[in-house]
Amino acid sequence: MTQPIIFCDFDGPIVDVSDRYYATYRQGLQLVEQQGLARAQPIAVRPISKAQFWTFKQNRIPDRQIAHWSGLEGHQIDDFLAQVNHIVNHPSLLRHDQVQAQAREALAMFQQCGVRLVLVTLRCPDQVRGFLSQNNLDGGVSELFGMPRTDAAYTNQAHHKVERLQTAVVAQQRQGYSVKNAWMIGDTEADIMAGQTLGLETVALTCGIRSRNYLQGFRPTCLMPDLWAAAQRLQRQVTLRLR
């Protein structure tokens, strides 16, 4: 079948996770600070602003370094990292996730263009389905490939994304869909590397957790500001084919 196929990440292109990640950072600091008080070892915690935090995340500054700049040392940093990994997917923090700006319009345009949208994410499928349902976005998604582990999305290891994307590509081919001109859309190096490994056109979005300068180093097919821009480009391509 010649229906256009787009493989797309979830966090970043569709979901803005910046508030959740920052809230997780602040809560992790607070928990470590409380541990220090309980041990009669007060910690001079120095939280950074959300703007600073997100800039560091977008430029791939390690969490260990961010913790150090926030006033932690030695085992305190280890305790902080353990807390962050433990709580980042807790329901009380997941509520901070928001629909990315104009992602709703982008999904609607994909539907208008007859796109088969396949989500390939390191998030748990139940979390993804819950968010899509709560925000009335599930109608635009044809298929979903996620990870059973709750910590996979935060660690964002490229080999996990390659495995998930490969599974998704094979599944489409078995159903008779051609992936010859398919795109892989994402906001991290893992998305780009996975798409390149599978021979897909790669669209890197700069609205997520990686900066434009950082993403450029992985040589995606193109860089775009958000999913809406990608949808507009696809619409132009579809229009040209119909002429």
PyRosetta script that sets phi, psi and omega in degrees:
from pyrosetta import init, pose_from_sequence

init()
pose = pose_from_sequence("MTQPIIFCDFDGPIVDVSDRYYATYRQGLQLVEQQGLARAQPIAVRPISKAQFWTFKQNRIPDRQIAHWSGLEGHQIDDFLAQVNHIVNHPSLLRHDQVQAQAREALAMFQQCGVRLVLVTLRCPDQVRGFLSQNNLDGGVSELFGMPRTDAAYTNQAHHKVERLQTAVVAQQRQGYSVKNAWMIGDTEADIMAGQTLGLETVALTCGIRSRNYLQGFRPTCLMPDLWAAAQRLQRQVTLRLR")
pose.set_psi(1, 145.9)
pose.set_omega(1, -175.4)
pose.set_phi(2, -98.9)
pose.set_psi(2, 10.8)
pose.set_omega(2, 178.2)
pose.set_phi(3, -58.4)
pose.set_psi(3, 130.6)
pose.set_omega(3, 179.7)
pose.set_phi(4, -60.0)
pose.set_psi(4, 138.8)
pose.set_omega(4, 178.9)
pose.set_phi(5, -120.1)
pose.set_psi(5, 133.5)
pose.set_omega(5, 172.8)
pose.set_phi(6, -124.0)
pose.set_psi(6, 124.8)
pose.set_omega(6, 170.6)
pose.set_phi(7, -94.5)
pose.set_psi(7, 129.5)
pose.set_omega(7, -171.9)
pose.set_phi(8, -138.6)
pose.set_psi(8, 137.4)
pose.set_omega(8, 172.2)
pose.set_phi(9, -69.3)
pose.set_psi(9, 164.1)
pose.set_omega(9, -177.7)
pose.set_phi(10, -100.4)
pose.set_psi(10, -62.8)
pose.set_omega(10, 177.2)
pose.set_phi(11, -67.9)
pose.set_psi(11, 128.5)
pose.set_omega(11, -179.1)
pose.set_phi(12, 106.7)
pose.set_psi(12, -72.4)
pose.set_omega(12, 179.1)
pose.set_phi(13, -65.3)
pose.set_psi(13, -42.7)
pose.set_omega(13, -175.4)
pose.set_phi(14, -106.0)
pose.set_psi(14, -35.2)
pose.set_omega(14, -175.5)
pose.set_phi(15, -117.0)
pose.set_psi(15, 132.4)
pose.set_omega(15, 172.9)
pose.set_phi(16, -89.7)
pose.set_psi(16, 110.9)
pose.set_omega(16, -176.9)
pose.set_phi(17, -100.7)
pose.set_psi(17, 6.0)
pose.set_omega(17, -172.6)
pose.set_phi(18, -62.0)
pose.set_psi(18, -40.7)
pose.set_omega(18, 179.4)
pose.set_phi(19, -65.3)
pose.set_psi(19, -40.2)
pose.set_omega(19, -179.8)
pose.set_phi(20, -66.2)
pose.set_psi(20, -45.4)
pose.set_omega(20, -179.1)
pose.set_phi(21, -64.2)
pose.set_psi(21, -37.4)
pose.set_omega(21, 178.9)
pose.set_phi(22, -70.9)
pose.set_psi(22, -40.9)
pose.set_omega(22, 177.7)
pose.set_phi(23, -62.8)
pose.set_psi(23, -36.3)
pose.set_omega(23, 177.4)
pose.set_phi(24, -65.2)
pose.set_psi(24, -43.9)
pose.set_omega(24, 177.6)
pose.set_phi(25, -58.3)
pose.set_psi(25, -48.4)
pose.set_omega(25, -178.7)
pose.set_phi(26, -65.8)
pose.set_psi(26, -40.2)
pose.set_omega(26, 179.7)
pose.set_phi(27, -68.4)
pose.set_psi(27, -37.8)
pose.set_omega(27, 177.1)
pose.set_phi(28, -61.5)
pose.set_psi(28, -43.2)
pose.set_omega(28, 176.5)
pose.set_phi(29, -61.3)
pose.set_psi(29, -43.0)
pose.set_omega(29, -178.6)
pose.set_phi(30, -62.3)
pose.set_psi(30, -41.9)
pose.set_omega(30, -179.6)
pose.set_phi(31, -65.3)
pose.set_psi(31, -41.3)
pose.set_omega(31, 178.1)
pose.set_phi(32, -66.8)
pose.set_psi(32, -38.2)
pose.set_omega(32, 177.5)
pose.set_phi(33, -62.0)
pose.set_psi(33, -41.4)
pose.set_omega(33, 178.4)
pose.set_phi(34, -65.6)
pose.set_psi(34, -37.9)
pose.set_omega(34, 176.9)
pose.set_phi(35, -62.2)
pose.set_psi(35, -40.7)
pose.set_omega(35, 178.7)
pose.set_phi(36, -62.9)
pose.set_psi(36, -42.0)
pose.set_omega(36, 177.8)
pose.set_phi(37, -63.9)
pose.set_psi(37, -39.8)
pose.set_omega(37, 179.4)
pose.set_phi(38, -63.9)
pose.set_psi(38, -28.8)
pose.set_omega(38, 179.7)
pose.set_phi(39, -92.6)
pose.set_psi(39, 5.6)
pose.set_omega(39, -175.6)
pose.set_phi(40, 60.1)
pose.set_psi(40, 35.0)
pose.set_omega(40, 178.1)
pose.set_phi(41, -128.9)
pose.set_psi(41, 74.1)
pose.set_omega(41, -176.5)
pose.set_phi(42, -55.8)
pose.set_psi(42, 142.9)
pose.set_omega(42, -179.0)
pose.set_phi(43, -116.1)
pose.set_psi(43, 130.4)
pose.set_omega(43, 178.4)
pose.set_phi(44, -84.8)
pose.set_psi(44, 78.4)
pose.set_omega(44, -178.1)
pose.set_phi(45, -72.0)
pose.set_psi(45, 136.9)
pose.set_omega(45, 179.9)
pose.set_phi(46, -127.1)
pose.set_psi(46, 83.1)
pose.set_omega(46, -179.4)
pose.set_phi(47, -61.9)
pose.set_psi(47, 138.9)
pose.set_omega(47, 175.1)
pose.set_phi(48, -90.1)
pose.set_psi(48, 164.6)
pose.set_omega(48, -179.6)
pose.set_phi(49, -72.3)
pose.set_psi(49, 163.5)
pose.set_omega(49, 177.2)
pose.set_phi(50, -62.2)
pose.set_psi(50, -40.1)
pose.set_omega(50, -179.2)
pose.set_phi(51, -61.3)
pose.set_psi(51, -43.6)
pose.set_omega(51, 177.5)
pose.set_phi(52, -63.7)
pose.set_psi(52, -46.6)
pose.set_omega(52, -178.7)
pose.set_phi(53, -57.6)
pose.set_psi(53, -46.9)
pose.set_omega(53, -175.9)
pose.set_phi(54, -70.3)
pose.set_psi(54, -34.8)
pose.set_omega(54, 175.4)
pose.set_phi(55, -62.3)
pose.set_psi(55, -42.1)
pose.set_omega(55, 177.5)
pose.set_phi(56, -63.0)
pose.set_psi(56, -44.6)
pose.set_omega(56, -180.0)
pose.set_phi(57, -63.2)
pose.set_psi(57, -41.5)
pose.set_omega(57, -178.0)
pose.set_phi(58, -66.2)
pose.set_psi(58, -25.5)
pose.set_omega(58, -180.0)
pose.set_phi(59, -103.6)
pose.set_psi(59, 18.3)
pose.set_omega(59, 170.8)
pose.set_phi(60, 63.4)
pose.set_psi(60, 30.6)
pose.set_omega(60, 173.1)
pose.set_phi(61, -69.1)
pose.set_psi(61, 127.5)
pose.set_omega(61, -176.8)
pose.set_phi(62, -60.5)
pose.set_psi(62, 146.0)
pose.set_omega(62, 178.1)
pose.set_phi(63, -58.3)
pose.set_psi(63, -32.9)
pose.set_omega(63, 178.8)
pose.set_phi(64, -61.7)
pose.set_psi(64, -40.5)
pose.set_omega(64, 178.9)
pose.set_phi(65, -70.0)
pose.set_psi(65, -40.3)
pose.set_omega(65, 177.6)
pose.set_phi(66, -60.2)
pose.set_psi(66, -41.4)
pose.set_omega(66, 178.6)
pose.set_phi(67, -63.3)
pose.set_psi(67, -40.9)
pose.set_omega(67, 179.1)
pose.set_phi(68, -63.1)
pose.set_psi(68, -44.3)
pose.set_omega(68, 178.5)
pose.set_phi(69, -67.0)
pose.set_psi(69, -15.0)
pose.set_omega(69, 179.5)
pose.set_phi(70, -95.1)
pose.set_psi(70, 9.3)
pose.set_omega(70, 173.7)
pose.set_phi(71, 101.8)
pose.set_psi(71, 3.8)
pose.set_omega(71, -177.9)
pose.set_phi(72, -95.3)
pose.set_psi(72, 154.0)
pose.set_omega(72, 179.7)
pose.set_phi(73, -139.0)
pose.set_psi(73, 152.1)
pose.set_omega(73, 169.9)
pose.set_phi(74, 48.2)
pose.set_psi(74, -123.5)
pose.set_omega(74, -176.4)
pose.set_phi(75, -65.4)
pose.set_psi(75, -22.4)
pose.set_omega(75, 177.2)
pose.set_phi(76, -62.0)
pose.set_psi(76, -39.2)
pose.set_omega(76, 178.2)
pose.set_phi(77, -65.8)
pose.set_psi(77, -42.5)
pose.set_omega(77, 177.4)
pose.set_phi(78, -61.4)
pose.set_psi(78, -42.0)
pose.set_omega(78, 178.4)
pose.set_phi(79, -63.6)
pose.set_psi(79, -41.3)
pose.set_omega(79, 179.2)
pose.set_phi(80, -62.1)
pose.set_psi(80, -48.6)
pose.set_omega(80, -178.8)
pose.set_phi(81, -61.5)
pose.set_psi(81, -39.0)
pose.set_omega(81, 178.3)
pose.set_phi(82, -64.2)
pose.set_psi(82, -41.8)
pose.set_omega(82, 179.1)
pose.set_phi(83, -63.5)
pose.set_psi(83, -44.5)
pose.set_omega(83, -178.9)
pose.set_phi(84, -60.5)
pose.set_psi(84, -48.1)
pose.set_omega(84, 179.7)
pose.set_phi(85, -62.3)
pose.set_psi(85, -31.5)
pose.set_omega(85, -177.5)
pose.set_phi(86, -76.3)
pose.set_psi(86, -36.6)
pose.set_omega(86, -170.8)
pose.set_phi(87, -103.5)
pose.set_psi(87, -12.7)
pose.set_omega(87, -169.7)
pose.set_phi(88, -59.2)
pose.set_psi(88, -27.9)
pose.set_omega(88, 179.8)
pose.set_phi(89, -106.0)
pose.set_psi(89, 17.3)
pose.set_omega(89, 177.8)
pose.set_phi(90, -70.2)
pose.set_psi(90, 141.7)
pose.set_omega(90, -179.2)
pose.set_phi(91, -52.2)
pose.set_psi(91, -33.5)
pose.set_omega(91, -179.1)
pose.set_phi(92, -66.9)
pose.set_psi(92, -22.3)
pose.set_omega(92, 177.6)
pose.set_phi(93, -98.5)
pose.set_psi(93, -31.5)
pose.set_omega(93, 177.9)
pose.set_phi(94, -59.5)
pose.set_psi(94, -25.6)
pose.set_omega(94, -179.6)
pose.set_phi(95, -65.4)
pose.set_psi(95, -14.6)
pose.set_omega(95, 178.2)
pose.set_phi(96, -77.2)
pose.set_psi(96, -15.9)
pose.set_omega(96, -179.8)
pose.set_phi(97, -64.1)
pose.set_psi(97, 142.1)
pose.set_omega(97, 180.0)
pose.set_phi(98, -132.7)
pose.set_psi(98, 156.7)
pose.set_omega(98, 174.2)
pose.set_phi(99, -67.0)
pose.set_psi(99, 130.0)
pose.set_omega(99, 179.4)
pose.set_phi(100, -61.4)
pose.set_psi(100, 146.7)
pose.set_omega(100, -178.9)
pose.set_phi(101, -53.7)
pose.set_psi(101, 125.5)
pose.set_omega(101, 177.1)
pose.set_phi(102, 65.1)
pose.set_psi(102, 12.3)
pose.set_omega(102, 175.7)
pose.set_phi(103, -67.4)
pose.set_psi(103, -35.3)
pose.set_omega(103, 179.5)
pose.set_phi(104, -61.4)
pose.set_psi(104, -44.6)
pose.set_omega(104, 179.2)
pose.set_phi(105, -65.9)
pose.set_psi(105, -36.2)
pose.set_omega(105, 179.2)
pose.set_phi(106, -64.6)
pose.set_psi(106, -44.4)
pose.set_omega(106, 179.3)
pose.set_phi(107, -63.4)
pose.set_psi(107, -37.8)
pose.set_omega(107, 178.1)
pose.set_phi(108, -64.7)
pose.set_psi(108, -39.5)
pose.set_omega(108, 179.5)
pose.set_phi(109, -67.9)
pose.set_psi(109, -38.2)
pose.set_omega(109, 176.1)
pose.set_phi(110, -57.7)
pose.set_psi(110, -42.7)
pose.set_omega(110, 178.4)
pose.set_phi(111, -62.1)
pose.set_psi(111, -43.0)
pose.set_omega(111, -179.9)
pose.set_phi(112, -62.6)
pose.set_psi(112, -32.5)
pose.set_omega(112, -179.5)
pose.set_phi(113, -84.8)
pose.set_psi(113, 0.6)
pose.set_omega(113, 179.3)
pose.set_phi(114, 73.1)
pose.set_psi(114, 28.6)
pose.set_omega(114, -177.4)
pose.set_phi(115, -78.9)
pose.set_psi(115, 139.4)
pose.set_omega(115, 169.9)
pose.set_phi(116, -91.7)
pose.set_psi(116, 106.2)
pose.set_omega(116, -176.2)
pose.set_phi(117, -95.7)
pose.set_psi(117, 118.4)
pose.set_omega(117, -178.5)
pose.set_phi(118, -114.9)
pose.set_psi(118, 115.8)
pose.set_omega(118, 179.0)
pose.set_phi(119, -81.9)
pose.set_psi(119, 130.1)
pose.set_omega(119, 177.0)
pose.set_phi(120, -125.2)
pose.set_psi(120, 107.0)
pose.set_omega(120, -170.7)
pose.set_phi(121, -137.1)
pose.set_psi(121, 157.6)
pose.set_omega(121, 174.3)
pose.set_phi(122, -94.8)
pose.set_psi(122, 7.4)
pose.set_omega(122, 174.1)
pose.set_phi(123, -81.4)
pose.set_psi(123, 158.7)
pose.set_omega(123, 174.0)
pose.set_phi(124, -67.5)
pose.set_psi(124, 135.4)
pose.set_omega(124, -179.9)
pose.set_phi(125, -54.1)
pose.set_psi(125, -38.0)
pose.set_omega(125, -178.8)
pose.set_phi(126, -63.0)
pose.set_psi(126, -39.4)
pose.set_omega(126, 177.4)
pose.set_phi(127, -63.8)
pose.set_psi(127, -42.2)
pose.set_omega(127, -179.0)
pose.set_phi(128, -64.8)
pose.set_psi(128, -49.2)
pose.set_omega(128, -179.4)
pose.set_phi(129, -60.7)
pose.set_psi(129, -39.5)
pose.set_omega(129, 179.8)
pose.set_phi(130, -62.0)
pose.set_psi(130, -45.2)
pose.set_omega(130, 179.8)
pose.set_phi(131, -65.3)
pose.set_psi(131, -45.5)
pose.set_omega(131, -179.9)
pose.set_phi(132, -60.9)
pose.set_psi(132, -43.0)
pose.set_omega(132, -179.3)
pose.set_phi(133, -65.9)
pose.set_psi(133, -45.0)
pose.set_omega(133, -179.0)
pose.set_phi(134, -61.4)
pose.set_psi(134, -29.4)
pose.set_omega(134, -176.7)
pose.set_phi(135, -106.7)
pose.set_psi(135, 12.9)
pose.set_omega(135, 177.4)
pose.set_phi(136, 55.0)
pose.set_psi(136, 44.3)
pose.set_omega(136, -179.1)
pose.set_phi(137, -114.3)
pose.set_psi(137, -4.1)
pose.set_omega(137, -172.8)
pose.set_phi(138, -68.6)
pose.set_psi(138, -20.5)
pose.set_omega(138, -178.3)
pose.set_phi(139, -66.6)
pose.set_psi(139, -22.2)
pose.set_omega(139, -177.4)
pose.set_phi(140, -91.4)
pose.set_psi(140, 0.0)
pose.set_omega(140, -176.3)
pose.set_phi(141, -106.5)
pose.set_psi(141, 124.9)
pose.set_omega(141, -178.9)
pose.set_phi(142, -83.7)
pose.set_psi(142, -37.8)
pose.set_omega(142, -176.9)
pose.set_phi(143, -156.4)
pose.set_psi(143, 156.1)
pose.set_omega(143, -176.0)
pose.set_phi(144, -135.1)
pose.set_psi(144, 130.9)
pose.set_omega(144, 175.3)
pose.set_phi(145, -125.5)
pose.set_psi(145, 112.6)
pose.set_omega(145, -178.0)
pose.set_phi(146, -123.4)
pose.set_psi(146, -168.0)
pose.set_omega(146, -178.8)
pose.set_phi(147, -118.7)
pose.set_psi(147, 142.7)
pose.set_omega(147, 178.4)
pose.set_phi(148, -73.6)
pose.set_psi(148, -26.0)
pose.set_omega(148, -177.7)
pose.set_phi(149, -79.7)
pose.set_psi(149, 133.4)
pose.set_omega(149, -177.8)
pose.set_phi(150, -76.4)
pose.set_psi(150, -16.7)
pose.set_omega(150, -177.3)
pose.set_phi(151, -96.6)
pose.set_psi(151, -2.7)
pose.set_omega(151, -173.5)
pose.set_phi(152, -66.1)
pose.set_psi(152, -38.3)
pose.set_omega(152, -176.8)
pose.set_phi(153, -66.3)
pose.set_psi(153, -40.0)
pose.set_omega(153, -176.9)
pose.set_phi(154, -70.1)
pose.set_psi(154, -39.6)
pose.set_omega(154, 179.6)
pose.set_phi(155, -75.7)
pose.set_psi(155, -28.0)
pose.set_omega(155, 170.5)
pose.set_phi(156, 50.5)
pose.set_psi(156, 56.7)
pose.set_omega(156, 179.7)
pose.set_phi(157, -84.1)
pose.set_psi(157, 133.0)
pose.set_omega(157, -172.8)
pose.set_phi(158, -61.1)
pose.set_psi(158, -37.4)
pose.set_omega(158, -176.7)
pose.set_phi(159, -66.1)
pose.set_psi(159, -28.9)
pose.set_omega(159, 175.3)
pose.set_phi(160, -67.2)
pose.set_psi(160, -40.7)
pose.set_omega(160, -179.6)
pose.set_phi(161, -68.5)
pose.set_psi(161, -37.7)
pose.set_omega(161, 176.5)
pose.set_phi(162, -60.5)
pose.set_psi(162, -45.1)
pose.set_omega(162, -179.8)
pose.set_phi(163, -62.5)
pose.set_psi(163, -44.5)
pose.set_omega(163, -179.2)
pose.set_phi(164, -65.2)
pose.set_psi(164, -43.7)
pose.set_omega(164, -179.1)
pose.set_phi(165, -66.5)
pose.set_psi(165, -39.8)
pose.set_omega(165, 178.7)
pose.set_phi(166, -61.9)
pose.set_psi(166, -42.2)
pose.set_omega(166, 177.2)
pose.set_phi(167, -61.2)
pose.set_psi(167, -42.0)
pose.set_omega(167, -179.5)
pose.set_phi(168, -66.2)
pose.set_psi(168, -42.3)
pose.set_omega(168, -179.5)
pose.set_phi(169, -63.9)
pose.set_psi(169, -46.2)
pose.set_omega(169, 179.7)
pose.set_phi(170, -61.3)
pose.set_psi(170, -40.6)
pose.set_omega(170, -179.7)
pose.set_phi(171, -62.9)
pose.set_psi(171, -38.6)
pose.set_omega(171, 178.8)
pose.set_phi(172, -67.8)
pose.set_psi(172, -42.0)
pose.set_omega(172, -179.7)
pose.set_phi(173, -63.7)
pose.set_psi(173, -38.7)
pose.set_omega(173, 178.8)
pose.set_phi(174, -65.2)
pose.set_psi(174, -27.6)
pose.set_omega(174, 178.8)
pose.set_phi(175, -86.7)
pose.set_psi(175, 2.0)
pose.set_omega(175, 176.2)
pose.set_phi(176, 93.2)
pose.set_psi(176, 9.3)
pose.set_omega(176, -179.9)
pose.set_phi(177, -90.9)
pose.set_psi(177, 141.2)
pose.set_omega(177, 176.7)
pose.set_phi(178, -88.1)
pose.set_psi(178, 134.8)
pose.set_omega(178, 177.4)
pose.set_phi(179, -109.4)
pose.set_psi(179, 18.0)
pose.set_omega(179, -175.9)
pose.set_phi(180, -56.9)
pose.set_psi(180, -43.5)
pose.set_omega(180, -178.2)
pose.set_phi(181, -112.7)
pose.set_psi(181, 25.4)
pose.set_omega(181, -177.5)
pose.set_phi(182, -73.3)
pose.set_psi(182, 155.3)
pose.set_omega(182, 176.5)
pose.set_phi(183, -110.4)
pose.set_psi(183, 152.5)
pose.set_omega(183, 164.6)
pose.set_phi(184, -115.8)
pose.set_psi(184, 117.3)
pose.set_omega(184, -178.6)
pose.set_phi(185, -108.9)
pose.set_psi(185, 131.2)
pose.set_omega(185, 177.8)
pose.set_phi(186, -163.6)
pose.set_psi(186, 179.5)
pose.set_omega(186, -176.6)
pose.set_phi(187, -122.2)
pose.set_psi(187, 10.9)
pose.set_omega(187, -179.4)
pose.set_phi(188, -133.5)
pose.set_psi(188, 168.0)
pose.set_omega(188, 176.9)
pose.set_phi(189, -62.3)
pose.set_psi(189, -30.6)
pose.set_omega(189, 179.0)
pose.set_phi(190, -62.8)
pose.set_psi(190, -40.1)
pose.set_omega(190, 178.7)
pose.set_phi(191, -65.3)
pose.set_psi(191, -45.2)
pose.set_omega(191, -179.5)
pose.set_phi(192, -63.2)
pose.set_psi(192, -47.2)
pose.set_omega(192, -177.9)
pose.set_phi(193, -63.6)
pose.set_psi(193, -38.6)
pose.set_omega(193, 178.9)
pose.set_phi(194, -65.2)
pose.set_psi(194, -46.8)
pose.set_omega(194, 178.8)
pose.set_phi(195, -61.0)
pose.set_psi(195, -43.4)
pose.set_omega(195, 179.2)
pose.set_phi(196, -64.2)
pose.set_psi(196, -39.4)
pose.set_omega(196, 179.0)
pose.set_phi(197, -61.3)
pose.set_psi(197, -35.9)
pose.set_omega(197, -178.4)
pose.set_phi(198, -92.8)
pose.set_psi(198, 5.1)
pose.set_omega(198, 176.6)
pose.set_phi(199, 74.2)
pose.set_psi(199, 28.3)
pose.set_omega(199, -178.8)
pose.set_phi(200, -99.8)
pose.set_psi(200, 156.9)
pose.set_omega(200, 169.3)
pose.set_phi(201, -66.5)
pose.set_psi(201, 135.7)
pose.set_omega(201, -177.2)
pose.set_phi(202, -114.4)
pose.set_psi(202, 129.3)
pose.set_omega(202, 178.3)
pose.set_phi(203, -115.6)
pose.set_psi(203, 113.2)
pose.set_omega(203, 179.7)
pose.set_phi(204, -96.6)
pose.set_psi(204, 126.1)
pose.set_omega(204, -179.5)
pose.set_phi(205, -100.7)
pose.set_psi(205, 137.1)
pose.set_omega(205, -176.6)
pose.set_phi(206, -97.0)
pose.set_psi(206, 9.7)
pose.set_omega(206, -179.8)
pose.set_phi(207, -87.1)
pose.set_psi(207, -3.3)
pose.set_omega(207, -174.1)
pose.set_phi(208, -105.1)
pose.set_psi(208, -137.0)
pose.set_omega(208, -168.8)
pose.set_phi(209, -93.0)
pose.set_psi(209, 10.2)
pose.set_omega(209, 175.4)
pose.set_phi(210, -132.3)
pose.set_psi(210, 143.2)
pose.set_omega(210, -178.9)
pose.set_phi(211, -78.7)
pose.set_psi(211, 162.8)
pose.set_omega(211, 178.3)
pose.set_phi(212, -60.1)
pose.set_psi(212, -46.4)
pose.set_omega(212, -178.8)
pose.set_phi(213, -60.8)
pose.set_psi(213, -40.4)
pose.set_omega(213, -179.5)
pose.set_phi(214, -66.9)
pose.set_psi(214, -45.1)
pose.set_omega(214, -177.7)
pose.set_phi(215, -66.0)
pose.set_psi(215, -33.2)
pose.set_omega(215, -179.5)
pose.set_phi(216, -57.1)
pose.set_psi(216, -32.1)
pose.set_omega(216, -178.3)
pose.set_phi(217, -64.5)
pose.set_psi(217, -17.3)
pose.set_omega(217, -179.3)
pose.set_phi(218, -97.2)
pose.set_psi(218, 3.6)
pose.set_omega(218, 174.2)
pose.set_phi(219, 53.1)
pose.set_psi(219, 57.3)
pose.set_omega(219, 173.3)
pose.set_phi(220, -66.7)
pose.set_psi(220, 162.9)
pose.set_omega(220, 176.9)
pose.set_phi(221, -58.8)
pose.set_psi(221, -41.6)
pose.set_omega(221, 175.8)
pose.set_phi(222, -155.0)
pose.set_psi(222, 155.7)
pose.set_omega(222, 176.1)
pose.set_phi(223, -110.4)
pose.set_psi(223, 134.1)
pose.set_omega(223, 179.4)
pose.set_phi(224, -137.5)
pose.set_psi(224, 155.9)
pose.set_omega(224, -176.3)
pose.set_phi(225, -71.0)
pose.set_psi(225, -32.9)
pose.set_omega(225, -176.7)
pose.set_phi(226, -164.6)
pose.set_psi(226, 179.5)
pose.set_omega(226, -177.5)
pose.set_phi(227, -67.3)
pose.set_psi(227, -29.9)
pose.set_omega(227, 178.5)
pose.set_phi(228, -63.1)
pose.set_psi(228, -41.9)
pose.set_omega(228, 177.9)
pose.set_phi(229, -63.7)
pose.set_psi(229, -39.1)
pose.set_omega(229, 178.0)
pose.set_phi(230, -65.0)
pose.set_psi(230, -40.4)
pose.set_omega(230, 179.3)
pose.set_phi(231, -64.7)
pose.set_psi(231, -39.7)
pose.set_omega(231, 178.3)
pose.set_phi(232, -63.9)
pose.set_psi(232, -39.9)
pose.set_omega(232, 178.3)
pose.set_phi(233, -64.6)
pose.set_psi(233, -42.3)
pose.set_omega(233, 179.5)
pose.set_phi(234, -63.5)
pose.set_psi(234, -41.4)
pose.set_omega(234, 179.8)
pose.set_phi(235, -59.8)
pose.set_psi(235, -40.9)
pose.set_omega(235, 178.9)
pose.set_phi(236, -63.6)
pose.set_psi(236, -39.2)
pose.set_omega(236, 179.3)
pose.set_phi(237, -66.0)
pose.set_psi(237, -42.9)
pose.set_omega(237, 179.0)
pose.set_phi(238, -64.5)
pose.set_psi(238, -40.6)
pose.set_omega(238, 179.3)
pose.set_phi(239, -62.9)
pose.set_psi(239, -42.5)
pose.set_omega(239, 179.9)
pose.set_phi(240, -64.0)
pose.set_psi(240, -37.7)
pose.set_omega(240, 179.2)
pose.set_phi(241, -66.8)
pose.set_psi(241, -30.1)
pose.set_omega(241, -177.6)
pose.set_phi(242, -81.7)
pose.set_psi(242, -13.0)
pose.set_omega(242, -177.9)
pose.set_phi(243, -77.8)
pose.dump_pdb("model.pdb")
